[in-house]
Amino acid sequence: MKLLDRHVARTFVFTLIGAMVAIVIIFIVLDLTENMSRYIDQQAPAVAVALNYLYYVPEIVVLTLPVAMLLASLATIGGMARDNELIALKASGVSAYRLITTLAMIALVVTGLSFLVGEILSPRANEARRMVRNEYVDKRGPISRTETINRALDLGGGQVLFVKRYNAEEQQGLDITLAYSDGIEVERLLQASRMRWSGEANTWDLENVTERSWLDGTESYRKMASLAVDLPAVTPAELAARSKEPEEMAYAELREYVARGRARGRPVVRAEVDMHTKVAFPFANFIIVLFGASLAAVRRRSGLAVGFTVSLLICFVYYIVMRTGQAMGYNGDLEPWLAAWIGNFLFGGLSLHFLWRARF
């Protein structure tokens, strides 16, 4: 039995690696062809373009791995069915479910690796890619890791802080605006040229402050050389954190963002859906392998071209279901966890159906 397991695992892994390499190359070539004129117009250095795609590889792998997994699954089981190996196994008293078990174990390992890549490597690579594109392709200038620009923070309770530029090493910000509102209209507005962190008092010291307030329909105005404000929700670490897209954030960062947003009364439905998707999408690699193996066993005979076409079609449908679920989650039509997992539930159910029909 160990020989059979090794044969199945070797066939699956080699097919998976070959498919993944081919998909990454095709993905990069298509993107390069589409954006070549832009790189030439912006006179982007060849090294910068190469780094852009090198940093893009982890994201491509995470996004397209289910396609490669499905193709490998169909090729492995479909090839054995085409060569009548499944019939030979059944005649010798060996259940072909043993093959499914072997593929399922490999799929679980790949699922874990996919989650780790999406949690550790991909967010950092996407951040580095954005920095490269920002400097060499979009020509917006380099982004310093110790300095952030245009930070807008909703502090809850009607407080909103805007910092045009913040230096993490010096723990000071420039061009500060702090607004207090009743949820509809601004009641008080503080504008300062500089803001410094006072570690001893855990407060922010504003300099050259202009205060405007609107109470009972009357506007008041005054200037102050300095003013200490207590902002418990704003720490130097939070100001130093650059604004990130969901693909640049790990699961732990999204979870912290959701918890912080809830505490401040902010709507965080989109972030919550993205947080659950961080786990649900890698798990699709496990579901899709079971689906492909059971489908290949039911179909019995199919060529490589047919298997590749079926893989693309199935994954296309899966991505549509996943994106539809996400959109419904963003709109509040589905619970965030269900919006992220609905694709896995649907294809998991279909996998069980095909496994039952296969009758190994």
C-alpha positions in Angstrom: 0.0 0.0 0.0 2.9 2.3 0.7 4.0 1.9 -2.9 0.6 2.9 -4.1 0.6 5.9 -1.8 4.0 7.0 -3.1 2.9 6.6 -6.7 -0.3 8.7 -6.2 1.6 11.3 -4.1 4.4 11.6 -6.6 2.1 12.0 -9.6 0.0 14.6 -7.8 2.9 16.7 -6.5 4.8 16.7 -9.8 1.7 17.7 -11.7 0.9 20.4 -9.1 4.4 21.9 -9.3 4.4 21.9 -13.1 0.9 23.4 -13.2 1.8 26.1 -10.7 5.0 27.1 -12.5 3.1 27.3 -15.8 0.3 29.3 -14.3 2.7 31.8 -12.7 4.7 32.2 -15.9 1.5 32.8 -17.9 0.2 35.2 -15.3 3.4 37.3 -15.4 3.7 37.2 -19.2 0.1 38.4 -19.6 0.5 41.2 -17.0 3.9 42.2 -18.5 2.4 42.4 -22.0 -0.5 44.5 -20.8 1.7 47.0 -18.9 4.8 47.0 -21.0 4.0 50.4 -22.6 3.4 51.9 -19.2 6.8 50.7 -17.9 8.5 52.2 -21.0 6.6 55.5 -20.7 7.6 55.8 -17.1 11.2 54.7 -17.9 11.0 52.2 -15.1 14.3 50.4 -14.5 14.4 46.7 -15.5 15.4 45.8 -12.0 12.3 47.6 -10.6 10.1 45.7 -13.0 11.7 42.4 -12.1 11.3 43.2 -8.4 7.7 44.1 -9.0 6.9 40.7 -10.4 9.1 38.9 -7.9 7.1 40.4 -5.1 3.9 39.5 -7.0 4.7 35.8 -7.1 3.4 35.0 -3.5 0.0 36.6 -4.3 -0.3 34.8 -7.6 0.5 31.5 -5.9 -2.2 32.0 -3.2 -4.8 33.2 -5.8 -4.2 30.5 -8.4 -3.2 27.5 -6.3 -6.8 26.1 -6.3 -6.6 25.9 -10.1 -3.3 24.0 -10.0 -4.7 21.7 -7.2 -7.8 20.9 -9.2 -5.8 20.2 -12.4 -3.4 18.0 -10.4 -6.3 16.1 -8.8 -8.1 15.6 -12.2 -4.9 14.5 -13.9 -3.9 12.0 -11.1 -7.3 10.3 -10.7 -8.3 10.8 -14.3 -5.1 9.3 -15.5 -5.5 6.2 -13.4 -9.1 5.9 -14.6 -8.1 6.3 -18.2 -5.4 3.6 -17.8 -7.9 1.3 -16.0 -5.9 1.3 -12.8 -9.0 2.1 -10.8 -10.6 -1.1 -12.1 -7.5 -3.1 -11.4 -7.4 -1.8 -7.8 -11.1 -2.6 -7.3 -10.6 -6.1 -8.7 -7.7 -6.7 -6.3 -9.9 -5.7 -3.4 -8.3 -2.3 -2.8 -10.8 0.6 -2.4 -10.0 3.6 -4.5 -11.1 5.7 -1.5 -7.5 5.1 -0.4 -6.3 7.3 -3.2 -8.7 10.0 -2.1 -7.3 9.8 1.5 -3.8 10.2 0.2 -4.7 13.2 -1.9 -6.7 14.7 1.0 -3.7 14.4 3.3 -1.5 16.2 0.8 -4.3 18.8 0.3 -4.4 19.5 4.0 -0.6 20.2 4.1 -0.9 22.5 1.0 -3.8 24.3 2.7 -1.7 25.0 5.8 1.2 26.2 3.6 -1.1 28.4 1.6 -2.4 30.0 4.8 1.1 30.6 6.1 2.1 32.2 2.7 -1.0 34.4 2.8 -0.4 35.2 6.5 3.4 35.8 6.5 4.9 36.2 3.1 2.2 37.6 0.8 1.3 40.7 2.9 5.0 41.7 3.2 5.6 41.1 -0.5 2.5 43.1 -1.5 3.7 46.0 0.7 7.1 45.9 -0.9 5.5 45.7 -4.3 3.4 48.7 -3.7 6.5 50.6 -2.6 8.4 49.7 -5.8 5.4 50.6 -8.0 4.9 53.8 -6.1 8.4 55.0 -6.7 9.3 53.6 -10.1 6.0 53.1 -12.0 3.6 55.6 -10.5 6.4 58.2 -9.9 5.0 59.4 -6.6 8.4 59.3 -4.9 9.8 56.8 -2.4 7.8 55.8 0.7 9.8 55.9 4.0 9.2 53.1 6.4 9.6 55.5 9.3 7.3 58.2 7.9 3.6 58.0 7.0 1.5 60.6 5.1 -2.2 61.5 5.1 -3.3 59.5 8.1 -7.0 59.8 8.9 -8.2 58.0 12.1 -11.8 57.7 13.2 -11.4 57.7 17.0 -15.1 57.1 17.7 -17.4 59.3 19.7 -17.5 61.8 16.9 -13.7 62.4 17.0 -11.7 62.3 13.7 -7.9 62.9 13.6 -6.1 63.9 10.4 -2.3 64.0 10.3 -0.7 65.1 7.0 2.8 63.7 7.9 4.0 61.6 10.8 7.6 60.7 11.7 7.8 57.5 13.7 11.4 58.0 14.9 10.7 61.5 16.3 7.1 60.6 17.3 5.8 63.9 15.9 3.3 64.9 13.3 2.8 67.9 11.1 -0.4 69.7 9.9 -2.8 68.3 12.4 -6.6 68.6 12.4 -8.8 67.2 15.2 -12.5 67.4 14.7 -15.3 66.8 17.3 -18.8 66.3 16.0 -22.2 65.2 17.2 -22.4 62.7 14.3 -23.9 65.2 11.9 -22.2 68.6 12.4 -18.7 69.6 13.6 -18.9 71.2 17.0 -15.2 71.8 17.7 -12.2 72.0 15.5 -8.5 72.0 16.5 -5.8 72.8 14.0 -2.1 72.7 14.8 1.2 72.9 13.0 2.9 70.2 15.0 2.0 67.4 17.4 4.5 65.6 19.7 4.1 62.6 21.9 4.6 63.1 25.7 5.6 59.7 27.0 5.4 60.7 30.7 1.8 62.0 30.5 0.7 59.7 27.7 -0.7 62.7 25.9 -0.2 64.6 22.6 1.2 68.1 22.8 -0.2 70.4 20.1 1.8 73.5 19.0 0.5 76.7 17.3 -3.1 75.7 17.9 -6.1 77.3 16.4 -9.4 76.3 18.0 -12.9 76.9 16.5 -16.1 75.9 18.1 -19.8 76.2 17.2 -22.2 76.1 20.1 -25.8 77.4 20.1 -25.2 78.8 16.6 -22.3 81.0 17.8 -18.8 80.6 16.5 -15.8 81.1 18.8 -12.2 81.4 17.8 -8.9 81.5 19.7 -5.2 80.7 19.3 -2.9 78.9 21.7 0.8 78.4 21.7 0.4 74.8 23.0 -2.4 72.4 24.1 -2.2 68.9 25.6 -4.9 66.6 24.4 -5.6 63.1 25.7 -6.3 60.7 22.9 -6.3 57.1 24.4 -7.1 55.6 21.1 -4.1 57.1 19.4 -0.7 55.7 20.1 2.6 56.4 18.3 2.5 52.8 17.0 -0.9 53.3 15.4 0.1 56.5 13.8 3.3 54.9 12.5 1.3 52.1 10.8 0.8 52.9 7.2 -2.7 52.5 5.7 -2.9 49.1 4.2 -5.1 47.3 1.8 -6.7 43.9 2.9 -4.2 42.0 0.8 -1.4 43.7 2.7 -2.8 42.7 6.1 -2.4 39.4 7.8 -5.3 37.7 9.6 -4.1 38.9 13.0 -3.9 42.5 11.7 -7.4 42.3 10.3 -8.8 40.8 13.5 -7.2 43.6 15.5 -8.6 46.2 13.1 -12.1 44.7 13.4 -11.9 44.7 17.2 -10.7 48.3 17.3 -13.4 49.4 14.9 -16.1 47.7 16.9 -14.8 49.4 20.1 -15.1 52.8 18.4 -18.5 52.1 16.9 -17.2 52.1 13.3 -18.7 49.9 10.6 -16.3 47.0 10.0 -18.4 44.6 8.0 -16.0 44.6 4.9 -13.0 44.1 7.1 -14.7 41.2 8.9 -15.6 39.5 5.6 -12.0 39.9 4.5 -10.8 38.5 7.8 -12.8 35.3 7.4 -11.8 35.0 3.8 -8.1 34.8 4.9 -8.9 31.4 6.3 -11.7 30.3 4.0 -9.8 30.8 0.7 -6.7 28.6 1.6 -9.2 25.9 2.7 -10.6 25.9 -0.8 -7.4 23.9 -1.8 -8.6 21.0 0.3 -12.2 21.2 -0.9 -11.2 21.5 -4.6 -9.0 18.5 -4.5 -11.8 16.3 -3.1 -14.1 17.8 -5.8 -11.7 17.1 -8.6 -10.8 13.6 -7.5 -14.5 12.6 -7.1 -15.4 14.2 -10.5 -12.5 12.5 -12.3 -13.6 9.1 -10.9 -17.2 9.7 -12.0 -16.1 10.9 -15.5 -13.8 7.9 -15.8 -12.1 9.0 -19.0 -10.8 12.4 -20.0 -7.8 13.8 -21.8 -5.3 16.4 -20.4 -6.8 19.2 -22.5 -10.3 18.3 -21.3 -9.1 18.2 -17.7 -7.4 21.6 -18.0 -10.6 23.1 -19.5 -12.7 21.6 -16.8 -10.3 22.9 -14.1 -10.5 26.4 -15.4 -14.3 26.3 -15.7 -14.8 24.9 -12.2 -12.4 27.4 -10.6 -14.1 30.2 -12.5 -17.4 29.2 -11.1 -15.9 28.9 -7.6 -14.4 32.4 -7.8 -17.8 33.7 -9.0 -19.5 32.1 -6.0 -16.8 33.4 -3.6 -17.0 36.9 -4.9 -20.8 36.9 -4.9 -20.7 35.7 -1.3 -18.2 38.5 -0.4 -20.4 41.1 -2.1 -23.4 39.9 -0.2 -21.4 40.0 3.0 -20.2 43.6 2.3 -23.9 44.6 1.8 -25.0 42.9 5.0 -27.1 40.3 3.2 -25.1 37.4 4.7 -23.2 37.0 7.9 -19.5 37.7 7.4 -18.4 34.1 8.1 -21.0 32.7 5.8 -20.1 35.1 3.1 -16.5 33.9 3.2 -17.3 30.2 3.4 -20.3 29.8 1.1 -18.1 28.7 -1.8 -16.5 26.0 0.3 -19.8 24.8 1.6 -21.3 24.5 -1.9 -18.3 22.7 -3.5 -17.8 20.6 -0.4 -21.4 19.4 -0.7 -20.9 18.6 -4.4 -17.7 16.7 -3.6 -19.6 14.5 -1.2 -22.3 13.9 -3.8 -19.7 12.9 -6.5 -17.9 10.6 -4.0 -21.1 8.8 -3.2 -21.9 8.4 -7.0 -18.4 7.1 -7.6 -19.0 4.1 -5.4 -15.4 3.0 -5.1 
